[in-house]
Amino acid sequence: MFILIFEQLLKMFFIMVLAFVCFKIGLVDQTGNKTVSNLLLLVVNPVLIITVYQTKYDPALVRGLLLAFAAAAATHVLGILISTALIRPKIDTDYSIERFNAMYSNCGFIGIPLIGSVLGDTGVFYLSAYMVMFNLFSWTHGVILMEKRFSFKNLKEGLVSPMFIATLIAVLLFFLQLEIPSVLLDSMNYIADMNTPLAMMVAGFSVAQADLKKMCRNLRLYYASAIKLIIFPLCSIALLMLFRLPSVISMTILIAAACPSATTGTMMAIRYKQNYTYSSEIFSMTTIFAVITMPVLVLIAEQIL
């Protein structure tokens, strides 16, 4: 699996480089970036989740999904503990931005195409559990980090997000065994296939906007990135050992946790008037380094889990 992960990340990296160049030469601007991001977030990802759940009912799949929910919830709690313990409040640091980016993964944009390529639709099926937990935690704990307070309005907004609703619809169709007509399902599969290229283009556009020279000189960025890409995933491996899950579930949860920082961190930083530039820098650095760290972590996990 190490080779598969590395090759897939390399393919995705080349798409990201192409998007980087397109942004730098002015072929795409920030408006285009926002449009593609919205298209991916509001249309492509939700459609992909629904298509993945168009499968025959299998008690083993249901049991695996419940186990994936439990492991995903435990992993997010672990992320809160690690980020809180290792990133302490300081006057001269944006500790809330660092904490958010240190635990919340880009499990949708990067996790879906990566897991889909190495673990297939079953992996994406289980990944949906991690994504549901991501939405619940990011719109509760994440908002508290950004806004320094909790409100039910923000929780409601998270619960009506397209991804959350799409997951509920997909699960309902799965348990009721309602099949989408083949002609419509084929069209949805075409849309779902756009996920990988669009996801990596959004990543490339974001990296292109970062000041790479400034990033390389900021030691604090390396610290936050190390927590996200190394410490948190390694601790997740230790946690998953306790669950004794089937391999496909444990690897799905691990890959999701090991993904670079979530684009949601920058979006929320903008929304709640935090330092979104710093959040974008963490996202960019973790996205670049993940090409190296993720295959290594998977190799370690294969030997342990």
KERORO-856232 format. One record per residue (C-alpha): residue in three letters; y, z, x. Coordinates in steps of 0.02 Angstrom, whole numbers, padded with zeros to 5 digits, always signed. Layout:
REM residues N
ALAYZX/...
REM end
This chain:
REM residues 305
MET+00000+00000+00000/PHE+00115+00027+00149/ILE+00117-00160+00186/LEU+00145-00203+00002/ILE+00291-00082-00012/PHE+00369-00143+00149/GLU+00351-00326+00104/GLN+00422-00299-00070/LEU+00569-00199-00003/LEU+00600-00335+00126/LYS+00604-00468-00011/MET+00723-00360-00112/PHE+00829-00331+00043/PHE+00852-00518+00069/ILE+00914-00535-00111/MET+01034-00390-00077/VAL+01098-00478+00081/LEU+01129-00637-00020/ALA+01228-00537-00149/PHE+01323-00452-00007/VAL+01376-00622+00061/CYS+01422-00688-00111/PHE+01539-00540-00138/LYS+01616-00553+00035/ILE+01658-00738+00017/GLY+01734-00709-00155/LEU+01601-00798-00257/VAL+01582-00637-00357/ASP+01716-00505-00385/GLN+01714-00329-00455/THR+01725-00396-00633/GLY+01569-00499-00603/ASN+01483-00349-00526/LYS+01521-00244-00678/THR+01460-00382-00794/VAL+01294-00403-00703/SER+01272-00214-00696/ASN+01302-00197-00883/LEU+01183-00342-00919/LEU+01048-00257-00817/LEU+01077-00084-00888/LEU+01103-00130-01071/VAL+00987-00280-01092/VAL+00862-00318-00953/ASN+00795-00142-00916/PRO+00773-00094-01100/VAL+00683-00259-01137/LEU+00570-00232-00987/ILE+00518-00059-01046/ILE+00473-00125-01219/THR+00367-00266-01146/VAL+00273-00146-01033/TYR+00219-00042-01183/GLN+00148-00195-01271/THR-00029-00149-01220/LYS-00188-00092-01307/TYR-00199+00093-01350/ASP-00301+00187-01223/PRO-00326+00378-01229/ALA-00326+00379-01038/LEU-00154+00298-01036/VAL-00086+00427-01159/ARG-00156+00571-01056/GLY-00083+00493-00900/LEU+00086+00474-00983/LEU+00090+00658-01030/LEU+00044+00705-00852/ALA+00181+00590-00788/PHE+00308+00677-00901/ALA+00257+00847-00833/ALA+00263+00788-00652/ALA+00431+00701-00678/ALA+00508+00857-00755/ALA+00443+00966-00613/THR+00509+00843-00484/HIS+00684+00847-00559/VAL+00683+01038-00560/LEU+00629+01031-00378/GLY+00775+00913-00343/ILE+00898+01036-00419/LEU+00830+01178-00312/ILE+00834+01076-00151/SER+01007+01002-00177/THR+01079+01171-00227/ALA+01002+01261-00078/LEU+01046+01132+00055/ILE+01217+01076-00008/ARG+01330+01228-00022/PRO+01502+01227-00103/LYS+01641+01199+00024/ILE+01825+01170-00001/ASP+01830+01015+00110/THR+01675+00928+00040/ASP+01632+00842-00123/TYR+01477+00948-00143/SER+01449+00899-00325/ILE+01443+00715-00276/GLU+01322+00754-00135/ARG+01209+00858-00246/PHE+01201+00723-00379/ASN+01161+00585-00256/ALA+01036+00694-00162/MET+00920+00715-00311/TYR+00948+00574-00437/SER+00857+00415-00390/ASN+00886+00232-00427/CYS+00722+00236-00522/GLY+00776+00099-00644/PHE+00862-00034-00540/ILE+00749-00019-00387/GLY+00603+00084-00451/ILE+00552-00036-00590/PRO+00535-00195-00485/LEU+00458-00102-00339/ILE+00328-00007-00440/GLY+00294-00160-00547/SER+00253-00263-00392/VAL+00136-00136-00309/LEU+00062-00040-00456/GLY+00081-00165-00598/ASP+00124-00134-00780/THR+00026+00030-00780/GLY+00142+00098-00646/VAL+00297+00046-00744/PHE+00217+00123-00899/TYR+00209+00292-00811/LEU+00379+00264-00730/SER+00457+00268-00903/ALA+00417+00455-00908/TYR+00518+00481-00749/MET+00661+00379-00821/VAL+00665+00484-00980/MET+00676+00642-00875/PHE+00810+00559-00770/ASN+00916+00528-00925/LEU+00891+00705-00991/PHE+00931+00790-00826/SER+01074+00675-00772/TRP+01163+00695-00939/THR+01145+00884-00936/HIS+01134+00951-00757/GLY+01218+00795-00687/VAL+01366+00807-00804/ILE+01385+00993-00766/LEU+01397+00945-00582/MET+01529+00813-00614/GLU+01630+00901-00749/LYS+01595+01082-00699/ARG+01546+01119-00879/PHE+01417+01069-01010/SER+01450+00991-01180/PHE+01333+00932-01317/LYS+01439+00775-01333/ASN+01383+00718-01161/LEU+01202+00760-01199/LYS+01212+00658-01359/GLU+01282+00511-01261/GLY+01134+00518-01143/LEU+01010+00527-01286/VAL+01082+00370-01367/SER+01084+00270-01206/PRO+00998+00099-01216/MET+00859+00149-01095/PHE+00818+00308-01191/ILE+00817+00218-01359/ALA+00714+00073-01288/THR+00586+00197-01221/LEU+00572+00282-01392/ILE+00549+00112-01477/ALA+00421+00059-01348/VAL+00321+00220-01367/LEU+00326+00205-01558/LEU+00263+00025-01551/PHE+00126+00079-01431/PHE+00060+00222-01537/LEU+00072+00122-01699/GLN-00006-00027-01608/LEU+00126-00144-01678/GLU+00122-00307-01582/ILE+00278-00410-01554/PRO+00250-00593-01602/SER+00193-00692-01451/VAL+00340-00814-01453/LEU+00466-00671-01454/LEU+00367-00572-01326/ASP+00363-00722-01208/SER+00552-00735-01221/MET+00568-00549-01184/ASN+00455-00568-01032/TYR+00572-00702-00965/ILE+00717-00580-00982/ALA+00615-00440-00902/ASP+00577-00551-00752/MET+00764-00552-00711/ASN+00758-00366-00670/THR+00718-00378-00484/PRO+00847-00510-00432/LEU+00986-00436-00539/ALA+00950-00258-00481/MET+00961-00306-00298/MET+01117-00410-00327/VAL+01203-00259-00403/ALA+01150-00159-00250/GLY+01216-00295-00134/PHE+01382-00305-00226/SER+01401-00116-00210/VAL+01360-00114-00024/ALA+01486-00255+00004/GLN+01626-00145-00064/ALA+01589-00001+00054/ASP+01679+00022+00220/LEU+01527+00009+00333/LYS+01620+00061+00491/LYS+01688+00216+00406/MET+01515+00255+00337/CYS+01434+00249+00508/ARG+01559+00377+00577/ASN+01538+00503+00435/LEU+01401+00625+00488/ARG+01402+00708+00318/LEU+01336+00546+00242/TYR+01185+00552+00356/TYR+01151+00731+00300/ALA+01158+00689+00115/SER+01053+00533+00144/ALA+00921+00632+00240/ILE+00904+00753+00094/LYS+00884+00609-00029/LEU+00769+00497+00073/ILE+00666+00620+00175/ILE+00674+00803+00124/PHE+00666+00780-00065/PRO+00521+00653-00061/LEU+00421+00757+00064/CYS+00440+00910-00046/SER+00390+00802-00195/ILE+00229+00755-00105/ALA+00191+00940-00083/LEU+00227+00970-00268/LEU+00119+00824-00324/MET-00026+00894-00222/LEU-00027+01043-00340/PHE-00040+00932-00494/ARG-00193+00838-00429/LEU-00146+00683-00527/PRO-00232+00514-00529/SER-00170+00408-00384/VAL-00070+00283-00487/ILE+00028+00423-00572/SER+00064+00523-00414/MET+00117+00366-00319/THR+00229+00312-00463/ILE+00319+00481-00467/LEU+00334+00484-00278/ILE+00407+00308-00265/ALA+00530+00348-00405/ALA+00585+00507-00315/ALA+00596+00418-00147/CYS+00711+00280-00211/PRO+00890+00280-00146/SER+01030+00368-00239/ALA+01063+00314-00418/THR+01202+00196-00464/THR+01232+00318-00607/GLY+01311+00436-00480/THR+01454+00316-00446/MET+01473+00273-00630/MET+01484+00457-00677/ALA+01602+00493-00533/ILE+01720+00362-00605/ARG+01698+00429-00781/TYR+01734+00610-00735/LYS+01871+00572-00607/GLN+01774+00626-00454/ASN+01770+00544-00281/TYR+01680+00384-00333/THR+01714+00302-00165/TYR+01613+00437-00076/SER+01475+00421-00206/SER+01470+00233-00176/GLU+01455+00263+00012/ILE+01305+00378-00012/PHE+01226+00250-00127/SER+01255+00111+00000/MET+01187+00209+00148/THR+01031+00269+00057/THR+00999+00093-00010/ILE+01001+00021+00167/PHE+00895+00159+00247/ALA+00769+00161+00103/VAL+00696-00002+00170/ILE+00629+00103+00314/THR+00599+00274+00236/MET+00506+00223+00078/PRO+00360+00131+00161/VAL+00338+00275+00284/LEU+00336+00404+00143/VAL+00209+00301+00046/LEU+00100+00292+00202/ILE+00108+00482+00218/ALA+00072+00505+00033/GLU-00079+00391+00041/GLN-00156+00504+00172/ILE-00120+00665+00076/LEU-00123+00634-00110/
REM end
